[in-house]
Amino acid sequence: MAMEDLELVARGVVEGALQGLHRSPYPGFSVEFDAHREYHPGDDLRYVNWNLWGRTDRLYVKQFKSDTNLNLYLLLDVSRSMLCEHGPAAKWQYGARAAAGLACLAVRVRDAAGLYLLSDRVEAHVPPYVRPGQFHEILATLESAAPVGRTNLGQALDQVLHLCRRRGIVVLISDLFDEDEAAVFSALNTLRYWGHEVILLHVLDPWEAELPERGDYEFLDLETGEKIQAHVEWLRESYQRLVSDWRSQLKHRCEETGIDWVPCRTTDPLRDVLIEYLLRRSVMF
């Protein structure tokens, strides 16, 4: 993946998302809801809190304040399980494009963005800054990335905790294939305790979500090398049920701990994933 291509993808995703959002009401990730005030003729209707109108029969608009102390921490899982590719891109490539797009969006509105590549440790990182060349340093780190090692996000996140001291927004981009899921959520909960907002962009390959419809396959564990032969028609229904239960548990666990869970597959257009999430953020209040 050439850096020039990655930059084009990132800028294309951001421009498409902003057009899809009609370029508002999203000034940046580090914008916090401040207060409501009564609507005045001429106010932008996109800022009207329609839920509040439904409860009070009065129009109020949302006001926001910018907190320049917030940073955007982009955590990309680059363990070998992210090599899985049965869609238009491998999971790590899809995640890299998502990270590049979010970094582009942050830099565009002068928010500080940083990048951390994780496997069972922090493989590389770019601390968050607002400075010329920051976006291209993030792109260069993504371009040189390659999945390595086995997944141990809990262990890697323990290192991240010491690198993300300043309050901000943490975006973990991962398939979350980790044997010690409790350790992962323990670390994410610690980030929440320290005042960070946490977003989990949960990326799956389409075959991981539901298996192909028919045929005999040999499945390879990308981290251990273990192989399993299977006739998928016999397994597909029970496999889908297990994956659905797992995803439901993840969603519930995130809701319980105040983590934003954003599920997607590598076949989902990044622009649409970003628009859906940003629109959801804009109606939280």
C-alpha positions as CSV (number, residue, x, y, z in Angstrom):
1,M,0.0,0.0,0.0
2,A,1.8,3.1,-1.2
3,M,1.7,6.2,1.1
4,E,0.3,8.3,-1.8
5,D,-2.5,5.9,-2.3
6,L,-3.2,5.9,1.4
7,E,-3.3,9.7,1.5
8,L,-5.8,9.7,-1.4
9,V,-8.0,7.1,0.3
10,A,-7.9,9.1,3.6
11,R,-8.8,12.4,2.0
12,G,-11.5,10.8,-0.2
13,V,-13.1,9.1,2.8
14,V,-13.1,12.4,4.8
15,E,-14.4,14.5,1.9
16,G,-17.1,11.9,1.2
17,A,-18.1,11.7,4.8
18,L,-18.3,15.5,5.2
19,Q,-20.4,15.8,2.1
20,G,-22.6,13.0,3.4
21,L,-23.0,15.0,6.6
22,H,-23.6,18.2,4.6
23,R,-20.3,19.5,6.1
24,S,-22.0,20.0,9.5
25,P,-22.6,19.6,12.5
26,Y,-19.2,18.0,13.0
27,P,-16.4,20.4,13.6
28,G,-14.0,17.8,15.1
29,F,-13.6,14.9,17.4
30,S,-12.5,17.0,20.3
31,V,-15.7,19.0,20.5
32,E,-17.9,18.5,23.5
33,F,-21.5,19.4,24.1
34,D,-21.8,22.5,26.3
35,A,-25.4,23.6,26.7
36,H,-28.8,24.2,25.1
37,R,-30.2,27.6,24.3
38,E,-33.6,28.5,22.9
39,Y,-33.9,28.5,19.1
40,H,-33.9,31.8,17.3
41,P,-35.1,32.4,13.8
42,G,-32.1,31.8,11.4
43,D,-30.4,29.2,13.6
44,D,-29.1,26.2,11.8
45,L,-31.8,23.5,12.0
46,R,-29.2,20.8,12.1
47,Y,-28.3,21.8,15.6
48,V,-31.9,21.6,16.9
49,N,-32.4,18.9,19.6
50,W,-35.5,17.3,18.2
51,N,-35.7,14.8,21.1
52,L,-35.9,17.7,23.5
53,W,-38.5,19.3,21.3
54,G,-40.6,16.1,21.5
55,R,-40.5,16.2,25.3
56,T,-41.0,19.9,25.9
57,D,-42.7,21.2,22.7
58,R,-40.1,24.0,22.6
59,L,-37.2,24.3,20.2
60,Y,-33.6,24.3,21.6
61,V,-30.3,24.3,19.7
62,K,-27.1,22.5,20.9
63,Q,-24.0,24.5,21.6
64,F,-20.6,23.0,21.7
65,K,-17.2,24.0,23.2
66,S,-13.8,22.9,21.9
67,D,-11.4,21.4,24.4
68,T,-8.0,21.8,23.0
69,N,-6.6,19.4,25.7
70,L,-8.2,16.5,24.0
71,N,-6.0,14.2,21.7
72,L,-7.1,11.5,19.3
73,Y,-5.3,8.3,19.9
74,L,-5.6,5.8,17.0
75,L,-4.7,2.2,18.1
76,L,-4.4,-0.2,15.2
77,D,-4.2,-4.0,15.8
78,V,-1.4,-5.3,13.6
79,S,-1.3,-8.9,14.9
80,R,-1.2,-11.7,12.3
81,S,-5.0,-12.4,12.6
82,M,-5.5,-9.1,10.8
83,L,-4.0,-10.6,7.6
84,C,-7.3,-12.3,6.9
85,E,-8.5,-11.2,3.4
86,H,-11.7,-12.4,1.7
87,G,-13.0,-9.0,0.8
88,P,-11.6,-6.0,-1.1
89,A,-8.8,-5.6,1.6
90,A,-7.2,-7.4,4.5
91,K,-8.5,-6.4,7.9
92,W,-5.3,-4.5,8.7
93,Q,-5.4,-2.6,5.4
94,Y,-9.0,-1.7,6.1
95,G,-8.0,-0.6,9.6
96,A,-5.1,1.4,8.3
97,R,-7.3,3.3,5.9
98,A,-9.8,3.9,8.7
99,A,-6.9,5.3,10.9
100,A,-5.7,7.4,8.1
101,G,-9.1,8.8,7.5
102,L,-9.7,9.7,11.1
103,A,-6.2,11.2,11.4
104,C,-7.0,13.3,8.3
105,L,-10.2,14.5,9.8
106,A,-8.5,15.4,13.1
107,V,-5.7,17.3,11.4
108,R,-8.1,19.1,9.2
109,V,-9.7,20.8,12.2
110,R,-6.4,21.1,14.1
111,D,-6.9,18.4,16.6
112,A,-3.9,16.4,17.8
113,A,-3.8,12.9,16.3
114,G,-1.4,10.0,17.3
115,L,-1.0,6.5,16.1
116,Y,-0.1,3.2,18.0
117,L,0.4,-0.1,16.2
118,L,-0.4,-3.1,18.5
119,S,0.2,-6.8,18.6
120,D,1.3,-8.3,21.9
121,R,3.1,-5.0,22.5
122,V,3.3,-1.5,21.0
123,E,5.2,-2.2,17.7
124,A,5.5,1.5,16.7
125,H,3.9,4.8,17.7
126,V,3.6,8.4,16.7
127,P,2.7,10.7,19.7
128,P,-0.2,13.1,19.1
129,Y,0.8,16.6,18.1
130,V,-0.6,19.5,16.2
131,R,2.3,20.4,13.8
132,P,3.1,20.5,10.2
133,G,3.9,17.0,8.8
134,Q,2.1,15.1,11.6
135,F,-0.4,13.6,9.2
136,H,2.3,12.5,6.8
137,E,4.3,10.9,9.7
138,I,1.2,8.9,10.6
139,L,0.8,7.9,6.9
140,A,4.5,6.8,6.8
141,T,4.1,4.7,9.9
142,L,0.9,3.0,8.4
143,E,2.6,2.5,5.1
144,S,5.6,0.7,6.7
145,A,3.3,-1.4,9.0
146,A,3.0,-5.2,8.5
147,P,1.1,-7.6,10.7
148,V,3.4,-9.5,13.1
149,G,3.2,-11.7,16.1
150,R,0.2,-13.0,18.1
151,T,-2.6,-11.0,19.6
152,N,-2.3,-9.9,23.2
153,L,-4.1,-6.7,23.2
154,G,-4.4,-6.6,27.0
155,Q,-0.6,-6.7,27.3
156,A,-0.2,-4.1,24.5
157,L,-2.8,-1.8,26.0
158,D,-0.9,-1.9,29.3
159,Q,1.9,-0.2,27.5
160,V,-0.5,2.2,25.8
161,L,-1.8,3.3,29.2
162,H,1.6,4.9,29.9
163,L,1.6,6.7,26.5
164,C,-1.9,8.2,26.6
165,R,-1.7,10.2,29.8
166,R,-3.5,13.3,28.5
167,R,-7.3,13.0,28.4
168,G,-8.6,12.4,24.9
169,I,-10.4,10.0,22.5
170,V,-9.0,6.5,22.1
171,V,-10.1,4.6,18.9
172,L,-9.1,0.9,19.0
173,I,-9.3,-0.7,15.5
174,S,-9.2,-4.5,15.9
175,D,-10.9,-7.8,15.1
176,L,-10.7,-8.4,18.9
177,F,-9.5,-12.0,18.4
178,D,-7.9,-12.3,21.8
179,E,-7.9,-15.2,24.2
180,D,-7.9,-12.9,27.2
181,E,-10.8,-10.6,26.4
182,A,-11.2,-9.7,30.0
183,A,-7.7,-8.2,30.1
184,V,-8.6,-6.1,27.0
185,F,-11.7,-4.7,28.6
186,S,-9.9,-4.1,31.9
187,A,-7.4,-1.9,30.0
188,L,-10.1,-0.1,28.1
189,N,-12.0,0.5,31.4
190,T,-8.8,2.0,32.8
191,L,-8.7,4.4,29.9
192,R,-12.3,5.3,30.6
193,Y,-11.5,5.8,34.3
194,W,-8.7,8.2,33.4
195,G,-11.2,10.3,31.5
196,H,-10.7,9.1,27.9
197,E,-13.6,8.5,25.6
198,V,-13.1,5.0,24.0
199,I,-14.4,3.8,20.6
200,L,-14.0,0.2,19.4
201,L,-14.0,-0.1,15.6
202,H,-14.6,-3.8,15.4
203,V,-13.4,-5.1,12.0
204,L,-14.3,-8.5,10.6
205,D,-13.6,-10.3,7.3
206,P,-16.9,-11.4,5.7
207,W,-15.9,-15.1,5.9
208,E,-15.2,-14.6,9.6
209,A,-18.7,-13.3,10.1
210,E,-20.6,-16.1,8.3
211,L,-18.4,-18.5,6.4
212,P,-18.9,-19.2,2.6
213,E,-22.1,-20.8,1.6
214,R,-20.8,-24.2,0.5
215,G,-17.7,-26.2,-0.2
216,D,-14.8,-28.0,1.5
217,Y,-12.1,-25.7,2.9
218,E,-8.9,-25.9,4.9
219,F,-8.9,-23.1,7.4
220,L,-5.6,-21.7,8.7
221,D,-5.0,-20.0,12.0
222,L,-2.8,-17.1,11.0
223,E,-1.2,-16.9,14.4
224,T,-0.6,-20.5,15.4
225,G,-0.4,-22.2,12.0
226,E,-3.0,-24.7,13.0
227,K,-5.1,-26.1,10.1
228,I,-8.7,-27.4,10.2
229,Q,-10.5,-29.0,7.2
230,A,-14.3,-28.5,7.1
231,H,-17.4,-28.9,5.0
232,V,-18.9,-25.5,5.6
233,E,-22.5,-26.4,4.8
234,W,-22.6,-28.5,7.9
235,L,-21.1,-25.8,10.1
236,R,-22.4,-22.5,8.7
237,E,-25.6,-22.2,10.8
238,S,-24.0,-23.1,14.1
239,Y,-21.0,-21.0,13.3
240,Q,-23.1,-17.9,12.5
241,R,-25.0,-18.4,15.8
242,L,-21.8,-18.5,17.8
243,V,-20.4,-15.4,16.0
244,S,-23.7,-13.5,16.5
245,D,-23.7,-14.4,20.2
246,W,-20.1,-13.2,20.6
247,R,-20.9,-9.9,18.9
248,S,-23.9,-9.4,21.0
249,Q,-21.9,-10.0,24.1
250,L,-19.3,-7.5,22.9
251,K,-21.9,-4.9,22.3
252,H,-23.5,-5.4,25.7
253,R,-20.1,-5.3,27.4
254,C,-19.3,-2.0,25.6
255,E,-22.7,-0.5,26.5
256,E,-22.1,-1.4,30.1
257,T,-18.7,0.3,30.3
258,G,-19.6,3.3,28.2
259,I,-17.5,2.3,25.1
260,D,-18.8,3.1,21.7
261,W,-18.9,-0.2,19.7
262,V,-18.7,0.4,15.9
263,P,-19.0,-3.0,14.1
264,C,-18.0,-3.3,10.4
265,R,-16.8,-5.7,7.8
266,T,-14.0,-5.1,5.2
267,T,-16.8,-5.0,2.5
268,D,-18.4,-2.0,4.2
269,P,-17.5,1.4,2.5
270,L,-15.4,3.3,5.1
271,R,-17.2,6.5,4.1
272,D,-20.6,5.0,5.1
273,V,-19.2,3.6,8.4
274,L,-17.8,7.1,9.3
275,I,-21.0,8.9,8.4
276,E,-23.1,6.6,10.4
277,Y,-20.9,6.9,13.5
278,L,-20.5,10.7,13.2
279,L,-24.3,11.1,12.8
280,R,-24.8,9.0,15.9
281,R,-22.4,11.2,17.9
282,S,-24.2,14.3,16.8
283,V,-27.5,13.1,18.3
284,M,-26.2,11.8,21.6
285,F,-27.4,14.9,23.4
